[in-house]
Amino acid sequence: MALQNGEKPKVGSSSSGLIRVVLLLRVVAFFATAAATIVMALNKQTKTFVVATIGSNPISATLTAKFQHTPAFVFFVVANGMASIHNLLMIIADVFAPNFDYKGLRLAVIAILDMMTVALISGGVNAAVFMAELGKNGNSHARWNKICDKFGSFCDRGGGAIIASFVGLLFMLLITALSIIKLLKPKSHHNCSSLVP
Amino acid sequence: MAKIKRICTFLLRLIAFGTTLAAAIVMATSHETTSLFAVSFEAKYTYTPAFKYFVIANAIASVYGFLVLFLPSDSLLWRLVVAMDAVLAMLLTSSISAALAIAQVGKKGNSHAGWLPICGQVSKYCNQVTGALAAGFVGIITYAILLLYAVHTVLNPLLVQKT
């Protein structure tokens, strides 16, 4: 590795290709988790039911299905929101400050944060999946009735948000694997530049 | 130094194996039948898909933990162990969050959907499920520590590779 004084070695084409692939995956994951957050956060359905009939006057009750009624869906929205913010920050850091490093910890911190975000999304989406299954099928042993036959579009939108979140989870898994692979590559240009007098 | 590393790894994996096994067994043996005004009310873990998923995930994690306890420390399979640790930590996270969501509905009910809490009638079942979930939590925390420790010990020699 013969270097002139003050000359920085070029980043190899394979590692910049990897950086671009990770950036593209991050953009897709950001859109997927943001879509999941927004669709579930705006998930609301109001329906009027005829509850009883007194004489000839029907008494109707208006029931609303909102995502805030279920703690699992609240956790889903919060988890996907935090994941989208994480992806957005990582995209900004990659685009505007690609070489900013602090004692060589940048790649390790990014990999660990990516793993934590994957765990967060996975927890949120699984809780929402099982609550949605409970709402769709009910539970006859606990005498819990299903609600999807009455609030069809609430359930449909919730299902769409869950699918978007699963897509985001898949892309985040790929990003985490690629970040860890980047960690394992020998950082040759860092080592060489420290030898330049 | 290598001996301390081996002892630490062995202890952590023993704890992980113990807690996941305990979570799976406690959840699988939770069963209660009560009768309320001549209506019998039975609660079993198989009636809820989330609890079945919890038992299966913890059973897989405990079998894997048992097998890894016997891996010799200078085998080449340790990198696969790191990857499998990550996969299993993800599986355990998802199972505990799903079981917690359903258990919260069972304990507090959901007045908007007209779902009544069942813990008043089958309190012994509820306590056993709570114990299994607590063991599951300790298991997932141990797996998270294991994952970080495995990345540090197995992959660290590669990170400081001199060219």
Chai-1 contact restraints between the chains, C-beta under 6 A:
chainA,res_idxA,chainB,res_idxB,connection_type,confidence,min_distance_angstrom,max_distance_angstrom,comment,restraint_id
A,H69,B,H112,contact,1.0,0.0,6.0,A-B,restraint_1
A,A72,B,A101,contact,1.0,0.0,6.0,A-B,restraint_2
A,A119,B,T93,contact,1.0,0.0,6.0,A-B,restraint_3
A,S122,B,M90,contact,1.0,0.0,6.0,A-B,restraint_4
A,S122,B,T93,contact,1.0,0.0,6.0,A-B,restraint_5
A,S122,B,S94,contact,1.0,0.0,6.0,A-B,restraint_6
A,G123,B,T93,contact,1.0,0.0,6.0,A-B,restraint_7
A,G123,B,S97,contact,1.0,0.0,6.0,A-B,restraint_8
A,N126,B,S94,contact,1.0,0.0,6.0,A-B,restraint_9
A,N126,B,S97,contact,1.0,0.0,6.0,A-B,restraint_10
A,N126,B,A98,contact,1.0,0.0,6.0,A-B,restraint_11
A,A127,B,S97,contact,1.0,0.0,6.0,A-B,restraint_12
A,A127,B,A98,contact,1.0,0.0,6.0,A-B,restraint_13
A,A127,B,A101,contact,1.0,0.0,6.0,A-B,restraint_14
A,F130,B,A50,contact,1.0,0.0,6.0,A-B,restraint_15
A,F130,B,A98,contact,1.0,0.0,6.0,A-B,restraint_16
A,F130,B,A101,contact,1.0,0.0,6.0,A-B,restraint_17
A,F130,B,I102,contact,1.0,0.0,6.0,A-B,restraint_18
A,M131,B,A101,contact,1.0,0.0,6.0,A-B,restraint_19
A,H141,B,Y47,contact,1.0,0.0,6.0,A-B,restraint_20
A,A142,B,I118,contact,1.0,0.0,6.0,A-B,restraint_21
A,W144,B,W115,contact,1.0,0.0,6.0,A-B,restraint_22
A,I147,B,A113,contact,1.0,0.0,6.0,A-B,restraint_23
A,L184,B,L158,contact,1.0,0.0,6.0,A-B,restraint_24
A,P186,B,Q161,contact,1.0,0.0,6.0,A-B,restraint_25
A,P186,B,T163,contact,1.0,0.0,6.0,A-B,restraint_26
A,S188,B,T163,contact,1.0,0.0,6.0,A-B,restraint_27
A,N191,B,T163,contact,1.0,0.0,6.0,A-B,restraint_28
